[in-house]
Amino acid sequence: MSNTHASTTPRTAENGVQTTWTYTLGSIVFFIAVLYGTLLIRGLSALSRSHNLIDTLIIVFLLAALAVQVRYCWFLRVGLGGGLPRPAWTVALFATAVVPLGLGLFSTDMWQFSPIPVWLAGMFIACLVPVPTRMIVMVVSLIVVTASILFAQTRSESSLIADASADNAGIYFLAAFMPIVVLTSLWWWNIVIELDRHRRSAAELAIAKERLRFAADLHDIQGHHLQVIALKAELAERMLERDPAAAGEQLRETRQIASEALQETRSLVAGYRDVALDDELENAREVLTASGAACELRVVALPWDAAVRRALAFAVREATTNIIRHSMASNVTITVSVESGCCRLSVVNDGATPTDDATGTGLAGLRHRLAELGGALETHIGDSRFELVATIPEPGHHRRSREEIHD
């Protein structure tokens, strides 16, 4: 038997969400850096003409505002309206922005652009507060910036309109466009977070559904038998003194019913546990995909022996459970092959963490189960890659090996 199954589901696991945030943060920081870079170029140009202490201080505080605001970008991960960080960071955000605004009132060149850090500081605050407060913050920031520019213009010999140029227009356009960029990016980030939450819920719901199914089947079997056993035991107790023979017959029937209940329970558990290997492989792909990992199945050949298939099915189930519970895998590859009389199962994921090990009770039980068939279980971890390898010799090959040892 030879076939290959592959899943092309987009990666949406934990690592995928982290990558989305990295791109979102990078785009915001990029636009902030471009805007401040333009402001600093204008400031250095003004300083080269004036050699003024005020212009020097404005440049210094523009650099401080840039550093604080880039650091403040990390707090945007909570999403729109997610709440402000510690008050000290908000105080630092406005302190480094207000100082250039105040100094700009006494600068002959930088007064046109020194209020922009306040506008950006207001934008950051607006992103983290609720919607009604968000509009108030943006309006207040706009009023403060406009008022400072008009006031500085009255103290300057030039006017904003007279000094208008393509460079000035570009700076104002980029500053006005920044809230749209940041708010849109955070809106998209909120969507990613919500999708990830639904993905996790879907995976948990699939597990809970299977548990409920098993619980319902167990209840149907045990409920009926236990009720009959209770009734017959009560009847036997009443008949014990006046008709011991009939009471004995009731007790024998009770024992038979208990035996039937035990057998049906064992059959139910066996049916729950002994899933066919090919079905277990498909189930693993579905569950891992629901949990956010892109799963690829490489089925080169399946073993023909039922016991070997059952043991490998257990290995697939244990590996899948460990990946969902303990790793942050975004890609999983499951390979099944039969070579040189040996059946081999390999499960590789890229979500290994420093806490991963091979000492868990599930892996210990799996190792014991494989050893009963002459097989072995190996685990390899390194560079965020975890691999589980289960090998079992085919029954005929296993018997020949033992005969060679005895000879």
N, C-alpha and C positions, 0 to 999 in steps of 0.2 A: 504494500500500500504506500503510495507516495503522492502527497499533495501539500500545498502551501497556502496558508491563510494569512492575510495581512489586514491590519486595521489602519485606516488613514484618518482616524478621528483627530481633530486638532488638539494640540496639547492645552489642557485647561487645568492642570493640577497646580499644586502649591508653587512649584517653580515657575509655571506659566504666569500665575498671578504676580509673582515677584518681578518677572521680566516686564510685564505690563507697567507696573509701578516704576521700574527703572526708566523705561522709555518716557513715561509721563513726567517724572521728575526731571529727566534730562532735557526735555523740550522746554519746560518752564525755566530751568536754570539757564538754558541757552539764550532765551529771549531777554531774561533779566541781564545777563552778562553783555549782550549786544547793546542794550539800552544804556547801561552804565559805561560801557566802553566808549560809546559816542559822547556821553556827558564828560567823561574824563579827557577825551581828546579836545573837546571844546574848552574845558577848564585849563588844560596845559597851554592851549593856544592863547587864552586870555592872560594867563600868568606870564607868558613870554613877552607880552606887551606891557603889562602893568608892573610886574615884579612886586606885587602887593601882598602883604601878610594875610589879608582877608581872603584873597583868592587861594593862597596856599592852604589856609585852614579849611576852606570849602572843599578842596581836592582831597585833603586828608579825611574829612568826615564823609565825603562821598565813597571813599574806599571802605571806611568803617560801615557805612550803610549797606554797601554791596555785600560785605562779609556777613553781616547780621541777617540780611534778607535772603541770601543764599542758604544760610543755615535754617532760616525759618521755613524754607520750602519743605524740609523734611517733616514738619508738623502737618503739612497738608494731606498726609496719608490717611488721616481720619475721614477725609471726604468733605463734601459741602455740608456746612452746618455741624461738623463733628465736634466743635468745642475748642476753646483756646487752650494753649499750653500753659505752663507755669507763668504767673504774672511777671516774673523777672525778664522773661524773653520778650513779652509784649512791651514792657517799659524800655528795654534796650532797642526794640524795633523802632519805637517812636522817638526815642532820645537821639539816636543817630540820624534820624530823618529831619527832626525839627531844627537841629543846630545848623545844617546847611541852609535851611530856609531863612533862619534869622540872620545869618551872616550875609546871605545874598541880598538882603535889603540895603546893605552898605557897599555892594560891589557894583562897579560901573558896567561890567560885562556879564557876570554870572547870574545876575538877578532873574534873567529870563528862564533859567533851567534849574536853579537851586531848589525850587519847591517840588520838583518831580519825585524825590524820595518820599515825601509825605503822601503823595498820591499813591505810590506803590505800597507804602505801609498800610494805608487805608484799604487798599485792595486785598492784602493778605488777611487783615482782620475781617473784612466782609466775607471772605470765603469760608471762614470758620464759625460764623455766627448764623442764627436763623434768618430766614428770608426777610421778615419785616425789618429787623435790625440791619441786615445787609444793605438794604436800600438807603437807610438813614446814614450809615457809615460812608457810603460812596458819595452821597450828596454833601455831607459835611466836609469830606476830603476835597471835593471839587470846589466848594465855597472857600475853604482855607487857601487852596492853591491860587484860585482866581483873585482873591482879595490881596494876597501877598504880591502877586505880579502887578496888580493895579497900583498898590501902594508904592512898590519899588519903582514903578515907572514914573510916578510923580517926583521922585527924588533924583531920577536920572535925566540926563540931557537928551537921551534917545528914547524912542517909543518902540513898542513891540511891532507895530505895523511898519514903521519905517525901516526896522532892521530885519524885516521878513526876508527869508531866503529859502532855497530848496533844502538846505541842511537843517535849518530851524523847523521847517514844516515837517521834515522827516522825523525829527526827534519828537515833536508833539504828536504826530500821527502814531508813532510806535508806542508812546506813553498812553495815549487814549485807547490803543488797541490791546494793551496788555491785560486789562480785566477780562476782555472777551476770550483771549487765549487761555488764561488760567482757569476761568470759570468753566469753559467748554472742556478743558482737559480733565478737570475734577468731576464734571458731570459724566464723562466717559468712564473715569475711574470708578465712580459709584455704580455704574452699570456692570462693570467687570466684577466688583465685589458682590453685587446681588446675584449675578450668574453663578459665581463660585459658591455662594451660600445655597442656591438651589441645587447645584451639582452635588454638594455634600448631603443635602437632604434627600436627594434621589437615591444615593448609595445607601444611606441609613434606612430609608424606606424599603429598599429591596431586601436588606437583611432582616428587618423587622417582619416583612411579609412572609418570608420563608419560615421564620420562627413561629409566627402565628399559625401557618399551615401545619407545621409539625405538632404544635400544641393542640390544635383542633382535632387532628387525627388521633393523637394520644388520648384526648378526652373522650372521643367517640368510642374508642376501644375499651378503655379502663372504666369509664363511667357506667356502661351497661353491665359489664361483668362484676364490678364491685357491688353494684346494687343487687344483682341476683345472689351473689355470695352472702351479702348481709341478710337478705330475706331467708335464704335456706338455712343459714346458721341460726337465725332466730327461731325458725320452725323446728329445727333439730333440737334446740334447747327446750322447747315446750313439750316435745314428744319423748324426751329422754326418759322420763319416769314411767309414763303409762305405756309406751310402745318403743322399747329400745331398738328393736329390729328396724322399724321405720325410721327412727332417728339415725341409725347407722347408715341406712340407705341415703338419707339426706346429706349426711356428712361425706359419703363417697361421691355424690353428685357435686357437692361443694368443692371437693378436691379436684374433680375433673374440670369444673369450670375455671378454677384457679389455674390449673395447668394450661387450659386453652388460652386464658388471658395472658399468661406468661409467654406462650408460644407466639401469639399474635403481636405482643409487644416487641418480642425479639425480631419478628418479621418486619415490623414497622421500622425499628431502629436499623435493621440491616438494609432495608430499602432506602432509608435516609442516608446511610453511610456509603453503601456500595454503589456508588454512581459509576456508570461506564466511563472509561478513560476519555473517549472522544467527547462525551457529553460534558465531562468535568473541564476539559480544555476550553470548550465553547463557553461554559459558565464562567470560567476564570476571565476570559476575554471580555465578556459582558460586564462582570463586576468591576474589573479594573478600568474599563472604559467609563463606566458610570462614576467611578471615583476620580476620574480625571487623567488617567495614564493612557498613553497610546500603546496598545498591546499588539504585538506581532506573534503569530503562531507559525512555527516551522515544523510541520509534521512530515518527516522523511519516511518513517515507517512505524507502525504500532506493533507491540509484542502480541503474539497469538495466545499466550497462556493467560487464563483468567486471573490467577493469583497475582501474577506480575502486573497485569493491567490494574487490578484493585490497589496494589501497593503504590503504583505510580500515580493513580488518581488521588490517593491520600496525600502524596507528596505535592501534587499540584494544588490541592486545597490548602494545605499547610503553608505553602509558599505564598499563595494569594492572600491568605489571612494575614500573614506577617507583613506583606507589602502594604496592605490597607491600614493596619494598625500602627506599624512602627516606622514606616519610611515616607519620604516625600517624592516618590518616584514619578517621573514624567514619561518615561519610556520603559517598557518591559518586553523582553523577548523570551518566549517559551519554545524550546526545541526538543523534539522527541525523535529518537533514532534507534536503530538496531544494527550493530556492527560487530562482526567477529563473535557472534554468540552472546553478545552483551547488550542489554537494553539500557539506554541512557536518556535521562531527563535533565535538561538544563534550564534554569529560570534565572534570568539576569535582569536587574533593575539598576537605574542610575540614581536612586534616592537613598543610598546608604548614609547613615549617620554615625558619629563616633560611639554611640551607645549600642550599636548593633553587635550581636555576638551569636555564638552557636550553642549557648548553654540553656536555652529556654526549654520548658517542659514539652512543648509541642514538637520541637526538633528532636528532643531526646526520645520521645515515643516513636517518632517517625524513624529514627536511626535503629531502634530496636526492631521495628516491624520489617525494615529492609534486611536487617541482619538475619532474621528468621528464614529469609529466602536466599541467603548467601550474598546479599547485596551490601552496599555501603552508601553513606551520605557524607558529602563534603561541602564545605562552605568557604568562599573566598571573598575577602573584602579589601578594597583599596581604591583610592581616588574617587570616592563617592560612588563606587560600583560594588554591588553585592551580587554574588552568584551562588546559587544552590544547585548542586549536581547530585543526582541519585542514579546509581548504577545497580542493575540486577542481572545476573547471568540467566540465560534461558534455562528452563528446568533440565533439559537433556545435557546441556553443557555443564551445568552445576553438578549433576550426578557423575558425569565422566571425570570431573575434576576431583571429586571425593574418592572415586575408585582408584584414581592414579595415586592419591595420597596414601590410601591403605595398602596399595601394592608396594 
